[in-house]
Amino acid sequence: MIALLLAVGLVAAGVTIVTRRVFDQLNGQHTDAMVQQFQREFERRGQDVAHRIKAIAEEEATTRMAVDLSRPNADVSVYVHDARGVSSSHQLNFLDFVGNDGSIISSEEYPARFGYKLSWVTQPDDWAARGAFLMKVETDQGPALGLMAVSTVRVGDRDLYVVGGERLGKEFLSSLVLPADMRALLYLNLASEFQEPNLIDINGPAPDADRFQPLVEKIEADPVEQTEKISWGFDPSNAEVFKALPQVGRQKELLGVLFVGSSQRTVVSLERRIRWLALGVAAVGVLLGLLLSWWGAARVTRPVQKLVAAAREVSHGNWGSRVEVHGHDEIAQLSKSFNQMTGQLVEQREKLVQVERVAAWRELARRLAHELKNPLFPLQTTVENLQRAREQNSPQFDEVFRESTGIMLGEIDNLKAIVSRFSDFAKMPQPELAPVNLNDIARNVVKLFEAQFGAVGRPPITPELHLQENLPIIQADATLLHRAIENLILNAMDAMPAGGVLMLRTQTIEHGVSLEVSDTGSGLTPEESERIFTPYYTSKQHGSGLGLAIVQAIVADHGGRISVESESGVGTSFHLDLPSSPPHKPQVFPMVFEKKEVEA
Amino acid sequence: MLFAAIPARTSRPPRYGGTLRVELGAIVASLDPATASDGTSQASAAKTQIDALIYANQNLDGTSTGTPGTGPFALSSWLPGKSATLKANDKFPQGRPFVDAIEITLGRAFRDRLLDLELNKTDLTEIPPQDARHAAERGVRLSQSPPDELLALVFSENRAISATETHPRQALSLSIDRAAIVTFLLQKTGEPTGALLPQWSSGTSFLFSTSADLPRAKELLAQIAPAPKFVLGYDSADPLEQSVAERIAVNAKEAGLMVTAVGAPPSPSTTKTDSTPDARLMRVPLRASQPAVALNRLLRDLNSYAPGIATSAALSESASPQIIYNREREILDAFRIVPLVWIPQVYGLSPRVRNWTPPGPGQTWPLADVWLDSPETNTTSPHIKDPE
């Protein structure tokens, strides 16, 4: 996405730069053309002015004036109004007839200035060769900028100067043919300081003239061409690039500055279009990229997600979970491997279950045989004794009979008890959860056994309770936990025939509580530790092999774990970890596979 | 004086009859002597002249009183602002005028008047003094009075300068080149003056300097910092006043004073603005030949524009030249009035006009004494419509 945006951005920037460069070149060409046009117009008008001034000088009336003024004591006053009529007929804004000494005889632009001197006119110069030039002209309305020319009429050794020209102002600017988005302004440098009204355009004084002041001052300091951009407000399309050309007079003095401005409206508009186009392309690209990414990601992640879901199901015990395999890529190979793995797991589990089932049945058969054999052997012996007493007609037959039937009934009761125990195991109830304090249950159970711990004729067992105060309340079935702890204590008492210490410890663990039941008995062998939770397995002569299996079943039904630590000659510790709140569906603890827990 | 007064050309006896055609540049709206002229000073002067032909009695300021028909002529027809026809009053106590009638055309431009004069379509017209030379060069018969109108610069004292601070006014006065004004702008028709009375009247006018003294003006201005700026008003309907005002601005600029010439109404404005004139050009007619009387009336006229310009009591008619000179000097030393030029009245006459004498100070046109040399072939001016 970023790459796409970068690419679009780079292309847009590139196009913008190229476009701007082209426009700058175009503007430069327009400006140069404009400047050339100005110079041509300036030259043409200069020639025209020079021609008209020369024509005035060659007129008969002017010659008569020159002849008249060449006489001693000539009366110049008679010509004081002549400039006005002549300038009007020759369409000149400025016209002065100047005497041999430089005195103004008649002035069009400043009629009241007669008699004063234009000393620069009398300075040596080849006026005919000079042609027109820029000059600051004093008028009765203030100084003005004129395109002037001088012509002389010589009579004897006296000259009559004809000085005249055109005003350089808005009329002159109006005569320039400007391309669209271009304009020309002229600053008349007629004062020592920048004056806003002296900046004119075709309509007269230009608005916002103060913005040109820095450029004018820059040119005054260094009268060479300058280019500067002027922004009119915040909208960049209102900006204009101005090329400023100094206009100098005869003495190279700065008399004016021509500004040729080109509007940035077109280029900014084009840049905006490019930018919007780039944004549009980027947006479409981003959308397409998103769709493609989503499609590509979905193509890659969907099989992975299916794999994850299948693995999660496997972890939850659903080993038959399968993943659909599409294609031949890495994901497909992974899916195949996963399916193979789950298939092998199911197969191995079934084999193990089968093996365990067989082993369990064998163990059950062995235990049943063992359990049943014990009462059956006395029954057989008793029946044989009874048969023998009958055959011998023993006078103690009745006594033997009575004694034998008593024994037989006793053994039958034993058989009934054995069958009842197996039946109880098969009928293990589901836990009914309620808030339970494990410390209370532990104390109650220990209290039940207090009499047996110190029974006469039996080595004493010392109970030690290390119950954590403020143990969190857990959701559990108090009756079942009572029964589990009871079985563990019974198991510990059996492990300590010579007496010892029975220790119960509770503590808080992550997400629940734990209970440790330890004895100081003879301990278990590693093989015994491995098989101790297997139903009907027992290392005791009179045990049913169901006590610890029931404990494990209860713990499992509460979503907890049970493990055993044992060291031969030191003792055995059972650890029960119970969650604060069991899962809704009790975890199935495949007891036979809890080797790690058991070994731990 | 460039042109002398023209007496009657022949000694032939006067001839009665004929219509004298007069063209004037001014526009007169009313001939009622009780009604003041609502136009320019030129119109006011024209009205005074026409009224003097109809009414016998005259006031000191030249205006007329009396009843119609008491003058040498009687009003025959009147188109306000356009024309008037006067017929000779046979019962005039001083005798019937020579001409039977006078046709007066009003509001004619100078160029048209000059052309009519050249084409013999009119007999009498006023010639602006600055155009007299030009008219003479075109062969027009001219009649010129002695210089009897003062062109002066009068400070209204309504702002800028305190009464005791005279340096700027003095500097302005010293910067003015009066000779150039007469030579170039008046085309030598007039006399530069530094006095309130003409030389021919007081005999002491030459004692007042008329030459410009630019160094002295600059010296005075150097004592004031910054130099004040003046707004100089002139009658925008008067080309002579305008050209003189512009010339004064140029002269002042050379001295270092900034003077802006603006066209302004004749009366001083009571509302002070940046364009309110500090001074203005005034053309004040000389109303009497006797110097003391002339000075009194001149000061009275000036006081109407610039009150307080002369506070002393009027001179007696028998005041000596020394007293008159001292009075002039006293007034001029305050530099509230700067005399510039004495201007004559110039008239253009057709060849048939006889016995014309240019009026003296305070006098009116002596048209009752004028007679026409020969019967005119076309006695009716094309510019006058018969009211009948």
HADDOCK unambig.tbl for C-alpha pairs under 7 A between the chains (distance, minus, plus):
assign (segid A and resid 77 and name CA) (segid B and resid 183 and name CA) 6.01 0.50 0.50
assign (segid A and resid 77 and name CA) (segid B and resid 184 and name CA) 4.67 0.50 0.50
assign (segid A and resid 77 and name CA) (segid B and resid 187 and name CA) 6.55 0.50 0.50
assign (segid A and resid 78 and name CA) (segid B and resid 187 and name CA) 6.92 0.50 0.50
assign (segid A and resid 80 and name CA) (segid B and resid 184 and name CA) 6.29 0.50 0.50
assign (segid A and resid 112 and name CA) (segid B and resid 243 and name CA) 6.68 0.50 0.50
assign (segid A and resid 112 and name CA) (segid B and resid 246 and name CA) 5.76 0.50 0.50
assign (segid A and resid 112 and name CA) (segid B and resid 247 and name CA) 4.60 0.50 0.50
assign (segid A and resid 112 and name CA) (segid B and resid 250 and name CA) 6.70 0.50 0.50
assign (segid A and resid 113 and name CA) (segid B and resid 247 and name CA) 6.79 0.50 0.50
assign (segid A and resid 113 and name CA) (segid B and resid 250 and name CA) 6.36 0.50 0.50
